[in-house]
Amino acid sequence: MASRLLVTHALKYANGSLHLGHLVESVQTDIFVRAMNAMGKECIFICASDTHGTPVEISARKAGVRPEEWIEKIHREDAEDYKAFEIDFDLFYTTHSPENEHHVRRIYQALDAQGHIVRRDVEQMYCPTDKRFLPDRYIRGTCPVCGTADQYGDACENCGSTYEPTDLINPRCAIDGNTALERRSSLHYFVKLKDFETFLRDWTAKPGHLQPEIKNSIDKWLSEGLRDWDISRDAPYFGFKIPGEESKYFYVWLDAPVGYLSSTDKWCQDHGRRVEEFWKSDDCDIIHFIGKDIVYFHTLFWPAMLKASGWSVPSRVHVHGMLTVEGAKMSKSRGTFINARDYLDAGLDPEWLRYFYAANLGPTASDIDLSLNELKNRVNGELLANVGNLANRALSLIWKNGGRLTRVPENLVEGRGREDAITRFYEHCDTRSVVQIVLEFSSKANARLQSIKPWEMLGTDRDRALSELTFAVNIARLCARWLAPIVPKFARGIEEQTGAELKWGDFTPLEDVAINEPKPLVRKVEDADIQKLASKFVAAPAAEKPATPEVTIDDFGKMDLRAGKILSAERIPKKDKLLKLSIDLGEGAPRTIVSGVAQSYAPEELVGKVVAVVANLPKKNFGKGLESHGMVLFSSGGARENTAVELPADVAPGSKVK
């Protein structure tokens, strides 16, 4: 790792409030930055509001304000919420800035000059009453895959299928409800991503750039061949105009990642530095933290843009999993969609959430679940009753017996090996292992105190008692130092009470100094705290649904359910919610079945499963030579949005499911 780091996390979109899912990424990135700075590296933490595009325009329209007013409001609210959770950006800027427009134009011009831009007509839906082309969020209709009504023009919320707006059945304008829409052609600009395939193969193959499971997904995308990327949108559109055009704008996903570069430029201007120190230097690692839903943009589009324009490409893209709440996907209808402000308004301590996330986050992109009871138990049983208790017991007894540390009975060398391991775990974003090491070390020190019982020795061997308590304080200081990136307020409390700064790599014991009056380092999580937040999880009573129509045994008998073994699974380019499955149904040749479960399963998770398949559905053409024949059964209501209905592994493919 270089001595200088430029770290970002995904730019939070300005169409709504910060929620607890966003904070998984914010907390993980902030912890990494604090740890690197504590270890002596220069680590600059840059972020911005992602402000352009159709959803922002729609949100502003609903609020009755101009997009500029809307994004300013959201940016201000987000900044306040980030600060409350101690997300310590060096700069939290905006993509709606002169710096970003400058760099977007420069990157586009570099792509164009090198022949990577192609222009061609695209057929789109057009509303003659509003006199505008309708992007995916401005058009609604019936899903062409499952027939569900009132769906957006890019994806179905019922079956998860993705499609083009022109594929919708009975489309209508989402602005005024007009159904007399027209198909019109419009000139669009595309980046020829295929030009960068060799470069991207080399970049993604370098050790350390990507987690293994993420690289596997990208390898499949690359093996399928990269398609041209549409980087333009028609007016009206909230964004930057394409140079030389009056009614064409850059697509938000072109200018959003450029916000990393332009925000760094802004920070450099404010601090007398040059952006080239970070984005054109061999002695700076650029590290992006993102969710697994935007991997394609950050590992293919973004490196290609940087390569073409002469900027450094990322040294590492770290992908985290998604957040579920009480075992279910975050959902407004289920009452498990909680904004950061809801958490704060309920009076809960932000450090509780920071600690809980850190204790559950490992180096992979696995999802994590927010269980409020687990949060209570971990904070109370670990941070409070283990590390906090060690510090508070020792400091309180010393305060009552002169208020001064004496001498430690032995050196602190045992902590050095643990700090080396913790350093490596922080570098690899494995905070779960960091927490485990700290808890083990603190538990050992608590057990020593309990065994020696210095409180009983104060009247008979005062010097030894105070020496043991001084040793316990020094162990607590090591634990607080290692946890400081995770719970900075807790660590500051230790510093204030011992009157000494916590310094990484310092194993000189703190001795012969006065302490300050001890105070609680962390508040206990009470049942009432949990109930306050849990009450926000309760969705409004759903309207009573009509009973499902009864079917006869003859109706059911028309369905041919068979056992099928999934031989392979792969993502479908530009179809973020779909997976292409190859399934053995005992027919000699495997069938291809398309399932809308890509946001519930990584492809490799499905391979080898024996599942229930509806085998007698007619074939469905998804275009581009992709045909699906059958349907795999999935259930809803679990930790995943969709869970495969599995059969025992010894059931032979093709067996009848009765």
N, C-alpha and C positions, 0 to 999 in steps of 0.2 A: 504494500500500500504506500502511495506517495505521501510526502510530508504535508502536502496541501490538498484539501478536499473541498469540492463544491457539491453540496448535497441538496436535493430537492425532493419534495413529494408532489404527487399529482395535483394539478391546479384544481381547486374545488370550484364546481360550476355555480354560476351566480343566478340560478333560477329558483333557489330555495334556501332554507336554513341549514346550518351545520347540524348533523345528527351523529348518533353514537357510532354508526358504521364508519363515517368519515374519520372519527377520532381514533379508530384502530390504527390507521395509517399515520395520522399526525403524531400519536404517542410513540409509535415504533420509530419513526424518523427522528423525533426530538430526542429520544433516549440515545439513539446511535450518535447523533451530533454531540450531545453532552458528554458521552463517553469518550469520543475521539478528542474533543477539546480537553477533557480532563487528562488524557494521556499525552498531551503536549502537541497535538497536531493543530494546524490552522484549519478549521472546518467551518465554512460559511454555509449558512442555512437559508435558502432562497425559496420563496413561494409567491403565488399571485392568485387573484381571482380570474377564472376563465369566464370571459364576459360576453362573447359573441354568439350568434346563432339563433335558430328559430325558437327553441324553448325559452330563451331569455326574452325574446320579442313577445312571445305569448304571455309570459308572466307579467311583463310590463303592461301589456294591453289589458289584462284582467284587473290590474291594480289601478288602471287609469292614469298612468304616468309614462313619460318618455323612457326608452331603454337606458339612457344615460343616468336618469334619476334612480331607476330601479337598481342598477348595478352598484351605484354609490351607496345606496341603502344596505344592500346585502353585504357589500364589502365591509362596511362599518360594523354591522352586526357580527359578521364572522370574525373580524379582528378582536372584538370584545370577548367572544366565546373562546377563541384560541388562547387569549391571554389568561382567561380564568382557569384553563387547564394547563397553564404554564408551557404552552407551545412557544418556544423562544426563537422565532424567526429573526435572522439578521435583517431581512426585508420581506414584507408582505405587500406586494405591489398589485398591478392589474395588467391584463393584456390589452385593455383599451387605452393605450399610451402611445406617445410619439416614438418612443424607443422601439416598441414592438412593431409598429407600422414600418419603421425604417428597416429593421432586420428581416421582416417578412418579405418586403420588396427585394432586398438584397439576395435572399435565398431563392426567391422565385426567379429573379433575373439570372442567377447562376445556373439554375436548372434549365432555363430556356436557352441560354447561350450555348450550353453543352448538348442541346438537342434532346433533352429528357422530357420536354413538354410536347404533347400532341393535342390538336384541337379537332373536335368532331361533334356532329349533331346528336342530341339525346332527346328521345320522345318523353314528354312529361304531361301531367294533367294541368289544365289551365282553367281558371275561373274567370269567365268573361265579365261578370258583374263587379268583382273586385279587381279585375285587370291585373292578375298576377299568376305566376306559376305557383303550384302548391307543393311545398316541401312536405316530407312525411308527416310532420305534426300538424299540418294545416289541411289534412284530408282524412276523412273517416269513411268506413264502409264495412262490408261483410268480408270476413277472412276467406280467402280463396282455398284454404286447406281444410278447415274444420267447419266453416259456415257460421261462425259466431259473428253476430252483428255488432256494429258500433266499435270497430277497431281502427287504430291508427294506420297510416299508410306504410309503416315499415315493419311492424311486428304485431302478432296476435297475442293478447294477454291470456287467452284461454289455452291454446295449444302450444304456444311458444314459437310458432313458425315465423320466419322472416321472409320478406318478399319485397317487390318493387311497388310503389304507389299505383302504377298502372295495372297491377294484378288484382286490385280490390274489386269486389263485386258490388254493384250499386253504390259507387263512390259519390261522396258529397263534400262540398267545401265546409270545413270546420268553422269558418268565420261567419258565414251567413246561411248555411244549410242548402245552398244552391246545388241541385242535382244535374243541371244542364252543363256539365263540364265538357271541355274539349281536350282532345289530344293534340298537342303542338310540339314542334321540334324547336330546340334551342341549342346554340353553340356552347359547348362546355370544354373546359381545360382539364387535361389528364397528365399525371406523372407516369412515365413508363417505368414502373418498378422493376420490370424484368431486366432493365439495364443494370440493376444493382445486385442481381442474384449472386454472382461470384463474390462480390465484396461482403454481402450479408452472410453468406455461408461461412466465410473466413472469420468474420467478426463474431458470429454466434458460437463458433467452435472454440474460441479462445477460453482457456480455463478461467473461471472466476467471473466471467461476464454475466452468466445466467445460472439459475438453479437447474439441476439436471432435469427435473420434471417439466420445467418451462422450455428448456432446449428441445426436449422430445416433441412438444407440440409444434414448435417453430420448424423443426426439421420436416414435419409432415406438411406444413404449409408450403415450405420451399420445394418439397418434392412434387407438389401438385402444380407448381408454377405460379408466379405472381402475376396478378392482373393489373391493368392500368388503374390508377387511383384518381377518381374525380375530385378535383380540388376547387371547383367553382360552384357558385350558386347564383341564381337570378335575382334581380331586384324585384321588390324591396327586400332588403336583408340587412341585419344589423352586423356590420363587420367592416373590413377594409376593402376598398375597390381594387380590382386588378389593374395594374398600370395600363393605360391606353384604352380602358373600357369605362363606359358610363353606367352600364346596367349589369355588370358582372362583379361579383364579390368573391373573395377567398373564403372557402369553406372553413368553418370554425376549427376543424381538426388540423388545418394547415397552420393557423396562427397560434393555436393554444400551446403546443410544445415550444414554439419559438419564444413563448413567455419565459421559459427558463433562462434562455440566453439574454433576452432584453432586460429582464429584471436584474440579472447579474450586472449588466451594463449600467443600469441605474444605480445599483449599490456602489459600483466602482466610481462612478462620477461623484457620488456623495462622499466618498472616502479617499479621494485622490489616488485611485488605483486604475489599472487598465484591464478591460475585459479580457484581453489576450492572455493575461496572467493565469486565467482559469480555463478559457475555451480554446487556447492555442499554445498549450504548454505540455511538455513531457513530464513535468514535475507536479501535475495536478490530476487527481482522479475525480471524474464527474460521476456521481452516483445518484440514480433515480430510485425512489420508492414508489411503487404503484400497486393497484389491485389487479387481480387476474382477469378482470373484465376488459382491461385496456392494453393487454400485452401486445396485440397486433400493431397498434399505433406506435408504441414505444420501442419495439424491437425490429420493426421493418421500415415503416414510414420515416420515423424520426432519424435513425442513423443514416438513411439514404439522403435525407435533406442536408444533414450536417456534412456528410462526405462530399456531396456535390458543391457545397459552398465553402469548403476549406476550413471548417471548424473541427475541433476535436470531437470524436464520438464518445459516447458514455463508456466508462471503464466497467460499469456494473449496473444492472437493472435488477433490483430486488423486488420480488413479487410476494405479497402477503395474501392470505385467504380472506374470505368474506365473513361478516358477522351474522350469526343467528341470535335470536333472543328467546330464552326459555325453550330451546329446541326447535324453533320455527324461524323461517325466513322473515326478516324485517318486513312488516306489512302494515299499512295504515288501516286496512279493513280488519286485520286481526288484533289491532291495538298494540302491536309490538314495534311500532316505528316511533322512536323517541328522539327528539331533538336535544342537542346539547343544552339548550336553555331550559328544557323541561327538567333535566337532571339537576341543573344548578338551582332552579326555582324550588325544587323539592328539598333543598337544603343539604344535599349530599356533598361530601368532600371530593373534589376532583382527584385527589391523590388516591382515593380508594379505587377509582376506575383505572388510573395509570398503573397501580400495582397489579390489579386483576389482569389487565391486558398483558403486561410484561410477564406475569407468572404463567400465562397460557400461550405466549407466542414463541414458536421455535423458528428454525432457519428455513422451513419449507413454506409452501403456499397453502397449507391446510387451513380450513375454516376454523373459527373459534366460536364458542357459544357463551353468551352472557346469561348466566344463571344468577339471579339475585341472592339466593341462599348461599351459593358457592362464593359469591363476592363477599358476603357477610362472614362466612366461615374462614375464608382465606385471610382477609384483612385482620379479623379478630384473633385468629389462631396463629398467624404467622408474623405479620408486621407488628401487631400490638403485643401479643402474648409471648412472642419469641424474641425478636430483635429489640422491640421497644421495651419489653420487660427487663431485658438484660441491662440496658442503659439506665432505665429509671430506678431499678432496685439499687444498683451500685452508686449512682449519683446521689440519690436521696439519702442513703446511709452516710456517704461522705459529707454531704451538706449538713446533716445533723451532728456530725462529729468533727467539727472544725472547718469544713468546707474547703479542704485542700487535698490534692493528690499527693501521694508519697512516692515510693519507688516500686517498680514492678518486680515480682520474684523471679521472672525469667524473660528472655527476649521474645520478640514477636516474629522470629524467623519462620515459624510455621505458616504465617499468613502470606509469605512471599510466593510460595508455590500456588496457593489458591488465587492470588492476584494474577499470576501468569495465565492460569486457566481462564479466569474471568475475562481477561483482556482478549483472549482468542474468541470466547463466546460472544462478547460484545461486537467484535469485528465481523462475526458471522451472523449477527442479529438473532442469536439464540439466548434471549433473555430468560426463557424458562429455565435453562441450565444455570444461568447466573443466580437466579433466585434460589435454586436448589442448593448451590454451593454455600451461599450466605446463610441459609437456614440451618444447614448442617453444622457450619462453623459456630454459629450463635448457639445452637442447641448444646454443643459440646461445652461451651463456656458457661451456659446456664447449669448444666449438669455438674460442672466443677464447683460452681458457687453453692449449689444445693448439697454437694458432698462435704465441702469444707465448712459451710455455715459461718461465714465471717461475722454475722450479726450476733452469734452466740459467743464469739471470741473477743468482742470489743472490751469487755470488762476484765479479761484475763490475759490476753495477748494482743493489745491494741495495735502494735506495729505490724504484726502479721495480718491482722484483720484488714487494716487500711491498705496494706500492700496487695492483698487479694482483690479488694474492691477497686484499687487503681488498675490492676491487671484487667479486670472485667470491663472497666471504662475504656481501656485501650482496645480491647477486642470489639467492643460496641462501636468505637470510632472507625475501625477497619470495616466493619459491616456497613456502617452508614456511608463510608466512602464508596464502597462497591455498589451500594443501592442509590447513591446520589443521582445518577442519570435517570433513574426510575421514579424516585420520590424525593425531588429536590427540597421540598419544604421540610420533610422529615430530617434530611441531612443538615439543613441549615439550623434546625433546632439543636442537633448535637453540637454543631460548631458554636452556637451561642452559649450553650450551657457549659461547655468545656473551655470556651474562650480561645479556641485554636482552630485554624483552618484545616480542612481535610485535603491532603495533597497526595495525588497518585504516586506510588513508588516510594513513599516515605514510611520507613519502618522504625524510625527513632521513637521510642515511647514518650508519651506526654507525662512528665513527672514534675513534682515539686512546684506545682502551680495551683492557684486558687481557682475554684469553679464558680459558676453563677447558679442562682437558685434553679433547681430542676422544675420543669413543667411537663405536662403530658406532651408526647411527641406526635401522637396520632389519636384521634377520637374514635371511640368504639362505635361500630356499626350496630345500631339498635334495630329491633324488629319494626319499630315505628318508622325508621328511615326507609326500610325496605317496602313497607306498606305504602308510604307516600309515593314512591316511584312505581310500585306495582299497580297502584290505582290508575296510573296513566296508561298501563298496558291494556286495560279493559276496553274493548271495542264497544261502540254503541250497539244495543240489541239489534240483531239483524231482523229484517222483515221475514215473517214466516213464509218459507218456500212452499210452493205447491208440491204435493206428493208426487213422486216419480210414478208415471203410469205403469200399471202392472203389465207383465208380459206372460204369455202362456209358455208351457214347456215346448210347444212347437216353435214359438218365436225364438226361444233360447237355442233350440236345436239347429237353427239356421246358422249359428255361429260356430265356425270350426276353430277351436282353440287347440294349439299344439305346443309342445315343448320345443324350444329352440335354443341352441348353444351359440353364444356370441363369439365369433371367430376373430373379428377385428372391429375397431371403431376408430373413426377419424372425423376431424372437424371439416366443415364445408366452407371454403373461402367466401367471405362476405355474407355468410349466414351464421351470425354469432350464436344463435340459439339452437342450431340443428347439428345432429351427429349422423354420419353415414355408417350404418351397421351392416356387417356381413354375418348372416345367421344360418347355421346348419339346421334345417328342418327335416333331415333324413330323406332328402329328395335326390341325393346324388350330387347336386350342385347347390352351393349356398345362395340364399336370396339376399338382395339389398333392401334394407328397410331404413327409412329416414325417421328419426325421432327428435322431437323438440326438447331435449333434455341437456343441452350442452352447458347450461348454467347450473345444473345439479350434479353432473358427473364430468370428471376428466375422462377422455376417451379410454385411457388404460384401465380405469376402474371397472369398466363394463366387460372387458375381455375375459372370457372363460365362464361368465355367468350363464346358468340355464334359466331361461325366462319363459313366461307365457306369451304366446304370439297369436293374434287373430290372423289366421292363415288364408281366409277366403274373401278378403277385401279386394276390390278391383285395383289394378295398378294405377299409380298417380305419377304424372310427369312433373318434375320440378324444374325442367329446363336444363340446358347445357348438357344434355345426354344423361341426366340423373333421373332414374325411375325408381320409385319405391313400391314394394309389393308386400303389403301386410302392415301390422301394427303391433308393437311391443306394449304390454300392459304395465302401467306405472300407477302408483297410488300417491295421493296427496296427504298433507297433514302431519308429516314427520319432520325430522330435522332438515331434510332436503325438501325443496319445492316439489320434486318428483322422485319417488323411490321405486326402483324396479321390483316387480312382483316376481320373486325368485322361486324356483323349484329345486328340490334336492339334486345334488350334482350327479347322482347315479341314474337320473331319469334320462332315457335315451332320446336324442333329438327326433322329433316327429311323433312322439308319444301323444296320444289324445288326452287333453285336459277336460275332465268331465265335471 
